[in-house]
Amino acid sequence: MKKELTLDEKFDRLVEYSMRSGRIDVGLYGEYDVKRGLRDSSGKGVLTGLTEISDVVSFGYIDGEKVPIDGELYFQGVNVQELVKGFSSRRFAFEETTYLLLFGKLPTKDQLAEFIELLGEYRDLPDTFVRDVIMKAPSSNMMNTLQKCVLTLYSYDENPEDISISNVLKQSLHLIAQFPLISVYGYHAYRHYRLDKSLIIRNPKPDLSTAENVLRLLRKDGKYTELEAQVLDVALVLHAEHGGGNNSTFTTHVVSSTGTDTYSAVAASLGSLKGPKHGGANLKVQEMIQDIKAHVPDWSDEEALRTYLARMLKKEVFDHAGLIYGIGHAVYTESDPRAVILKEYAKRLSEEKGLEEEFALYERIERLGGECLMSGRRLLKPVCANVDFYSGFVYTMLGLPQELFTPIFAISRISGWCAHRIEELVNAGKIVRPAYKYVGHHVPYEELSEREG
């Protein structure tokens, strides 16, 4: 008599079928010259579009020969390193950067003041939204909270399907202004309902910057230092945009090309950013650093650090993935300009917080990790730290909970997404539809009674 399978066993069998059905011979990608991950054989992204919003530069030419250079990042033609220097100790750096990304030029003093006033006006959420949406069924992952809230905001919009530029811009500015509130309030709801912590909800202040409002809304006493606000402001600037080819921004283009509404497009981009290979990478850096601290107690012992990093590459320790998180970038080789800038601010903040030794540990891991990668993988081009390497350290020093690391990225990158969405709509491009090569086999139909398991 045939044994009756349990429901779990039946499901496990379906999992086995699914794995078997979905597996493709890796060799076929080379045979058909498939640009897997939309990258060529050298890892360079396949050209799929044009943009004026930002430029990522990692190579130069000397006597006609392509050579790696210190990375450069441009927002609407303006070098980000010069942009950050220009901010000096000024507030509203992120707001100024958002204006630049959306409108193609740096604002005048009056234009910036008007823009800040407009964002302050748009920052409030609809009546009862916090109670009826954010506080209901709180998620342990704030990116899911953001997605849920963004999609629900559709219902509060009198004209959500209108994709005229004027309406999309208005929707974009509302979302840019509201993302900090949704993220922080979502975290407070999670702490209260899931962790049984006190619930403190403050209203934002329209005269404060995005960075200042995040710190004020998040902290129990609502206080922060000038340097803390400045560092977070710069971090938001550095994460605001990074070319049209990064996964979440490309998602914005793909989804916007269908003619869908703003809320659906932004929710899709949030789903992309949530992934640990994209926006969640700084969390992996923090986990890796904690693991290193646990196994190399003497942070100044470079030989022990080098040995442990080498073992990490060999998949012997940590998460056995064979990666040194935060080291290496798909585009940059000599340096990631965002990491260079953030490192300077991390150093300043570590001095204010009395964490100079920990900053020195990061510097050692950055240097030794690059060396280990080059020797262990026999790489012919340099390897540098990327922006994720120092961002998690900065957020930790600012007292931001890890649950908000990726949402902080979203609070920043929403500016770039909206700029790219508008660019896609203005140029009225074709719907994005890349091709996939079918490598299966055609089979004849079988009657149900004749099929074998």
C-alpha positions as CSV (number, residue, x, y, z in Angstrom):
1,M,0.0,0.0,0.0
2,K,1.4,3.4,-1.0
3,K,2.3,5.6,2.0
4,E,0.3,8.7,2.3
5,L,2.6,11.8,2.5
6,T,2.1,14.5,5.1
7,L,1.3,18.0,3.9
8,D,4.8,19.1,4.7
9,E,6.2,16.2,2.7
10,K,4.0,17.1,-0.2
11,F,5.2,20.6,-0.1
12,D,8.9,19.5,0.1
13,R,8.3,17.5,-3.0
14,L,7.0,20.6,-4.8
15,V,10.1,22.4,-3.7
16,E,12.3,19.7,-5.3
17,Y,10.3,20.0,-8.5
18,S,10.6,23.7,-8.5
19,M,14.4,23.6,-8.0
20,R,14.7,21.0,-10.8
21,S,12.5,22.9,-13.2
22,G,14.2,26.3,-12.6
23,R,17.8,25.2,-12.9
24,I,19.6,26.4,-16.1
25,D,23.0,25.1,-17.3
26,V,25.4,28.0,-16.5
27,G,27.4,27.2,-19.7
28,L,24.5,28.3,-21.8
29,Y,25.0,31.9,-20.8
30,G,28.4,31.9,-22.5
31,E,27.2,29.9,-25.4
32,Y,24.5,32.4,-26.3
33,D,26.6,35.4,-25.2
34,V,23.9,36.4,-22.6
35,K,24.8,39.5,-20.6
36,R,23.9,38.0,-17.3
37,G,22.8,40.6,-14.8
38,L,23.0,43.1,-17.8
39,R,26.8,43.0,-17.5
40,D,29.4,42.1,-20.1
41,S,32.2,39.6,-19.6
42,S,34.3,42.2,-17.8
43,G,31.6,43.1,-15.4
44,K,30.7,46.4,-17.0
45,G,27.1,47.3,-17.3
46,V,25.4,46.9,-20.7
47,L,24.3,50.3,-22.1
48,T,20.5,50.5,-21.9
49,G,19.7,54.2,-21.6
50,L,20.8,57.8,-21.5
51,T,20.6,60.2,-18.6
52,E,21.8,63.7,-17.7
53,I,21.1,63.3,-14.0
54,S,24.4,61.8,-12.8
55,D,27.7,60.5,-14.1
56,V,29.8,57.8,-12.5
57,V,33.5,58.0,-13.6
58,S,36.1,55.4,-12.8
59,F,38.5,55.4,-15.8
60,G,40.4,58.0,-17.7
61,Y,42.6,58.0,-20.8
62,I,46.3,58.6,-21.0
63,D,47.8,58.6,-24.5
64,G,44.7,56.9,-25.7
65,E,45.0,54.1,-23.2
66,K,42.2,53.5,-20.7
67,V,43.5,53.6,-17.1
68,P,41.8,53.5,-13.7
69,I,41.5,56.8,-11.8
70,D,40.2,58.0,-8.4
71,G,36.4,57.7,-8.7
72,E,34.3,60.8,-9.5
73,L,30.6,61.3,-9.1
74,Y,28.7,64.1,-10.8
75,F,25.1,65.3,-10.0
76,Q,23.7,67.2,-13.0
77,G,27.3,67.9,-14.1
78,V,28.5,69.1,-10.6
79,N,31.3,67.1,-8.9
80,V,29.9,65.7,-5.7
81,Q,33.2,66.4,-3.9
82,E,33.0,70.0,-4.8
83,L,29.3,70.0,-3.9
84,V,30.0,68.8,-0.4
85,K,32.9,71.2,0.1
86,G,30.5,74.0,-0.9
87,F,28.1,73.1,1.8
88,S,30.8,73.6,4.5
89,S,28.8,73.9,7.8
90,R,25.5,74.9,6.1
91,R,22.3,73.2,6.8
92,F,19.9,71.8,4.1
93,A,22.6,70.2,2.1
94,F,20.3,67.3,1.1
95,E,17.5,69.7,0.2
96,E,19.9,71.7,-2.1
97,T,21.1,68.4,-3.7
98,T,17.5,67.3,-4.2
99,Y,16.8,70.6,-6.0
100,L,19.8,70.1,-8.2
101,L,18.8,66.5,-9.1
102,L,15.2,67.5,-9.9
103,F,15.7,70.7,-11.8
104,G,19.2,70.4,-13.3
105,K,21.0,73.3,-11.6
106,L,22.0,74.6,-8.2
107,P,19.3,76.9,-6.7
108,T,19.8,80.5,-5.8
109,K,19.4,81.6,-2.2
110,D,15.8,82.6,-2.8
111,Q,15.0,79.4,-4.8
112,L,16.4,77.2,-2.1
113,A,14.5,79.1,0.6
114,E,11.2,78.6,-1.4
115,F,12.0,74.9,-2.0
116,I,12.7,74.3,1.7
117,E,9.4,76.0,2.6
118,L,7.6,73.8,0.1
119,L,9.1,70.6,1.5
120,G,8.2,71.7,5.0
121,E,4.6,72.3,3.9
122,Y,4.5,68.8,2.2
123,R,6.1,66.9,5.1
124,D,2.9,66.4,7.1
125,L,1.1,63.1,6.5
126,P,-2.7,62.9,5.9
127,D,-5.0,63.1,8.9
128,T,-5.1,59.9,10.9
129,F,-2.5,58.2,8.6
130,V,-0.1,57.5,11.4
131,R,-2.8,55.9,13.5
132,D,-4.7,54.1,10.8
133,V,-1.8,52.9,8.6
134,I,1.6,53.1,10.2
135,M,0.5,51.9,13.6
136,K,-1.6,49.0,12.2
137,A,0.2,45.7,11.6
138,P,3.7,47.1,12.1
139,S,6.5,45.2,10.3
140,S,9.8,44.2,11.7
141,N,11.4,45.4,8.4
142,M,11.0,49.2,7.9
143,M,11.4,48.8,4.1
144,N,8.2,46.8,4.0
145,T,6.6,49.5,6.2
146,L,7.7,52.1,3.6
147,Q,6.3,50.1,0.7
148,K,3.0,49.6,2.5
149,C,2.6,53.3,3.3
150,V,3.6,54.4,-0.1
151,L,1.0,52.2,-1.8
152,T,-1.6,53.3,0.7
153,L,-0.9,57.0,0.0
154,Y,-2.3,56.3,-3.4
155,S,-5.7,56.1,-1.7
156,Y,-5.3,59.6,-0.2
157,D,-4.4,61.2,-3.5
158,E,-7.3,62.8,-5.4
159,N,-5.6,62.2,-8.8
160,P,-3.1,59.3,-8.3
161,E,-3.1,58.0,-11.9
162,D,-2.2,61.4,-13.5
163,I,1.3,61.1,-14.9
164,S,1.6,64.6,-16.2
165,I,4.9,66.1,-15.2
166,S,3.2,68.7,-12.9
167,N,1.3,66.0,-11.0
168,V,4.3,63.6,-10.8
169,L,6.5,66.4,-9.5
170,K,4.0,67.2,-6.8
171,Q,3.7,63.6,-5.8
172,S,7.4,63.3,-5.8
173,L,7.9,66.3,-3.5
174,H,5.3,64.9,-1.1
175,L,7.1,61.5,-1.0
176,I,10.5,63.1,-0.6
177,A,9.2,65.1,2.4
178,Q,7.2,62.3,3.9
179,F,9.7,59.4,3.8
180,P,11.6,60.5,7.0
181,L,8.3,60.5,9.0
182,I,7.1,57.1,7.6
183,S,10.5,55.5,8.4
184,V,10.9,56.8,11.9
185,Y,7.2,56.5,12.9
186,G,7.3,52.9,11.5
187,Y,10.3,52.1,13.6
188,H,8.6,53.6,16.8
189,A,5.5,51.4,16.0
190,Y,7.7,48.3,15.7
191,R,9.5,49.1,19.0
192,H,6.2,49.6,20.8
193,Y,4.1,46.8,19.5
194,R,6.8,44.2,18.8
195,L,9.4,45.0,21.6
196,D,7.0,46.5,24.2
197,K,8.9,49.8,24.3
198,S,7.5,53.3,25.0
199,L,5.9,55.1,22.1
200,I,6.9,58.7,21.4
201,I,5.6,60.4,18.3
202,R,6.7,64.0,17.6
203,N,5.5,66.2,14.8
204,P,8.2,67.4,12.4
205,K,9.4,71.0,12.4
206,P,9.1,72.7,9.0
207,D,12.1,74.9,9.7
208,L,14.4,72.0,10.3
209,S,16.3,70.1,7.6
210,T,15.6,66.5,6.7
211,A,18.6,65.3,8.7
212,E,17.6,67.4,11.7
213,N,14.1,66.1,11.6
214,V,15.2,62.5,11.4
215,L,17.4,62.9,14.6
216,R,14.7,64.9,16.4
217,L,11.9,62.5,15.6
218,L,14.0,59.4,16.4
219,R,15.6,60.3,19.7
220,K,13.8,60.2,23.0
221,D,15.0,63.7,24.1
222,G,14.9,65.1,20.5
223,K,18.4,66.5,20.9
224,Y,21.4,66.3,18.6
225,T,24.7,68.0,18.1
226,E,25.5,70.3,15.1
227,L,28.1,67.8,13.9
228,E,25.7,64.9,14.1
229,A,23.1,66.7,11.9
230,Q,25.9,67.8,9.5
231,V,27.2,64.2,9.1
232,L,23.7,62.8,8.5
233,D,23.0,65.6,6.0
234,V,26.2,64.7,4.0
235,A,25.4,61.0,4.2
236,L,22.0,61.7,2.6
237,V,23.6,63.8,-0.1
238,L,26.1,61.0,-0.9
239,H,23.3,58.3,-1.2
240,A,20.8,60.5,-3.1
241,E,21.8,59.4,-6.6
242,H,24.3,57.1,-8.4
243,G,23.5,56.8,-12.1
244,G,20.6,55.2,-13.9
245,G,22.1,51.7,-13.9
246,N,22.0,50.8,-10.2
247,N,19.3,48.3,-9.5
248,S,16.7,50.4,-7.8
249,T,17.0,53.3,-10.2
250,F,16.9,51.0,-13.2
251,T,13.7,49.6,-11.6
252,T,12.3,53.1,-11.5
253,H,13.0,53.4,-15.2
254,V,11.6,50.0,-16.0
255,V,8.4,50.4,-14.1
256,S,7.9,54.1,-15.1
257,S,8.2,53.1,-18.8
258,T,4.9,51.1,-18.4
259,G,3.0,54.3,-17.7
260,T,2.1,53.3,-14.2
261,D,1.5,55.6,-11.2
262,T,4.1,57.2,-9.0
263,Y,3.2,55.2,-5.9
264,S,3.6,51.9,-7.7
265,A,6.9,52.9,-9.3
266,V,8.4,54.1,-6.0
267,A,7.2,50.9,-4.2
268,A,8.9,48.8,-6.8
269,S,12.1,50.7,-6.3
270,L,11.8,50.2,-2.6
271,G,11.5,46.5,-3.1
272,S,14.8,46.6,-5.1
273,L,16.7,48.7,-2.5
274,K,15.6,46.4,0.3
275,G,17.8,43.6,-1.1
276,P,21.1,42.8,0.8
277,K,23.0,43.0,-2.4
278,H,21.9,46.6,-2.8
279,G,20.6,48.9,0.0
280,G,21.1,46.3,2.7
281,A,24.8,46.0,2.1
282,N,25.8,48.2,5.0
283,L,24.1,45.9,7.4
284,K,26.4,43.1,6.2
285,V,29.4,45.3,6.8
286,Q,28.3,45.9,10.4
287,E,27.7,42.1,11.0
288,M,31.2,41.4,9.5
289,I,32.9,44.0,11.8
290,Q,31.2,42.5,14.8
291,D,32.4,39.0,13.8
292,I,35.9,40.3,13.3
293,K,35.9,42.0,16.8
294,A,34.8,38.7,18.3
295,H,37.6,36.7,16.7
296,V,40.4,39.2,16.6
297,P,40.3,40.9,20.1
298,D,43.6,42.8,19.5
299,W,42.4,45.3,16.8
300,S,46.0,46.5,16.3
301,D,47.3,43.0,15.3
302,E,47.4,43.4,11.5
303,E,48.7,39.9,10.9
304,A,45.8,38.4,12.8
305,L,43.4,40.7,10.9
306,R,44.9,39.7,7.6
307,T,44.7,36.0,8.4
308,Y,41.1,36.3,9.4
309,L,40.1,38.3,6.3
310,A,41.9,35.7,4.2
311,R,39.9,32.9,5.9
312,M,36.8,34.9,5.2
313,L,37.6,34.9,1.5
314,K,38.1,31.2,1.6
315,K,34.6,30.8,3.1
316,E,36.0,29.4,6.3
317,V,34.6,32.0,8.7
318,F,31.8,34.5,9.2
319,D,28.9,33.8,6.8
320,H,30.9,31.5,4.5
321,A,30.0,33.6,1.5
322,G,33.6,34.3,0.5
323,L,33.1,38.0,0.6
324,I,34.7,41.0,2.4
325,Y,31.7,43.3,2.6
326,G,32.1,46.9,1.8
327,I,35.3,46.3,-0.2
328,G,35.1,46.4,-4.0
329,H,32.7,48.1,-6.3
330,A,31.2,47.2,-9.7
331,V,32.4,50.5,-11.2
332,Y,35.0,52.2,-9.0
333,T,38.5,50.8,-8.8
334,E,41.0,53.3,-7.3
335,S,38.4,54.9,-4.9
336,D,34.7,55.4,-4.4
337,P,34.3,59.2,-3.9
338,R,31.4,58.7,-1.6
339,A,33.4,56.5,0.7
340,V,36.3,59.0,0.6
341,I,34.0,61.8,1.8
342,L,32.1,59.7,4.3
343,K,35.4,58.5,5.8
344,E,36.4,62.1,6.5
345,Y,33.2,62.7,8.4
346,A,33.4,59.3,10.1
347,K,36.8,60.3,11.5
348,R,35.4,63.6,12.8
349,L,32.4,62.0,14.4
350,S,34.6,59.2,16.0
351,E,36.7,61.9,17.6
352,E,33.5,63.6,19.1
353,K,32.3,60.2,20.3
354,G,35.6,59.0,21.6
355,L,35.7,56.1,19.1
356,E,39.1,56.8,17.5
357,E,40.3,53.2,18.1
358,E,37.3,51.8,16.3
359,F,37.8,54.1,13.4
360,A,41.4,52.9,13.2
361,L,40.1,49.3,13.0
362,Y,37.9,50.3,10.0
363,E,40.9,51.8,8.3
364,R,43.0,48.7,8.8
365,I,40.2,46.4,7.5
366,E,39.8,48.7,4.5
367,R,43.5,48.5,3.6
368,L,44.1,44.8,4.5
369,G,40.8,43.7,2.9
370,G,41.7,45.3,-0.4
371,E,45.1,43.6,-0.3
372,C,43.6,40.2,0.5
373,L,41.0,40.5,-2.3
374,M,43.7,41.4,-4.8
375,S,46.0,38.6,-3.8
376,G,43.3,36.0,-3.1
377,R,41.4,36.6,-6.3
378,R,44.5,37.5,-8.3
379,L,42.9,40.7,-9.5
380,L,44.6,42.9,-12.1
381,K,42.8,46.1,-11.1
382,P,42.8,47.9,-7.7
383,V,40.0,47.3,-5.1
384,C,38.6,50.1,-3.0
385,A,36.2,50.5,-0.2
386,N,32.6,51.4,-1.3
387,V,30.2,53.8,0.4
388,D,28.7,50.9,2.5
389,F,31.9,50.3,4.3
390,Y,31.7,53.5,6.4
391,S,28.0,54.3,6.3
392,G,27.0,51.7,8.8
393,F,29.7,52.9,11.2
394,V,28.5,56.4,10.8
395,Y,24.9,55.4,11.4
396,T,25.9,53.5,14.5
397,M,27.8,56.5,15.9
398,L,24.7,58.6,15.3
399,G,22.7,56.1,17.4
400,L,20.5,55.0,14.5
401,P,19.1,51.5,15.0
402,Q,20.0,48.9,12.3
403,E,16.4,48.6,11.4
404,L,16.7,52.1,9.9
405,F,20.0,51.7,8.0
406,T,18.3,50.8,4.7
407,P,15.4,53.2,5.1
408,I,17.9,56.1,5.6
409,F,19.2,55.0,2.2
410,A,15.7,55.2,0.8
411,I,15.0,58.6,2.4
412,S,18.0,59.8,0.4
413,R,17.6,57.9,-2.8
414,I,14.0,58.8,-3.3
415,S,15.3,62.1,-4.7
416,G,17.3,60.3,-7.4
417,W,14.4,58.0,-8.2
418,C,12.0,60.9,-8.7
419,A,14.5,62.7,-10.9
420,H,14.8,59.6,-13.1
421,R,11.1,58.9,-13.2
422,I,10.5,62.4,-14.4
423,E,13.3,62.0,-17.0
424,E,11.7,58.8,-18.2
425,L,8.3,60.4,-18.6
426,V,9.6,63.6,-20.2
427,N,11.4,61.6,-22.9
428,A,8.4,59.3,-23.4
429,G,10.6,56.3,-24.1
430,K,9.5,52.8,-25.1
431,I,8.5,50.3,-22.5
432,V,11.6,48.5,-21.3
433,R,11.5,45.0,-22.6
434,P,14.8,43.0,-22.8
435,A,14.9,39.6,-24.4
436,Y,15.4,36.2,-22.8
437,K,16.6,33.2,-24.8
438,Y,14.5,30.1,-24.4
439,V,16.8,27.1,-23.7
440,G,14.1,24.5,-22.7
441,H,12.7,21.8,-24.9
442,H,9.3,21.5,-26.7
443,V,7.4,18.5,-25.6
444,P,4.1,16.9,-26.7
445,Y,1.0,17.3,-24.5
446,E,0.1,14.2,-22.4
447,E,-3.4,13.3,-21.3
448,L,-3.8,13.4,-17.5
449,S,-4.3,9.6,-17.3
450,E,-1.1,8.9,-19.1
451,R,1.3,11.2,-17.1
452,E,3.9,9.7,-14.8
453,G,5.1,11.3,-11.6
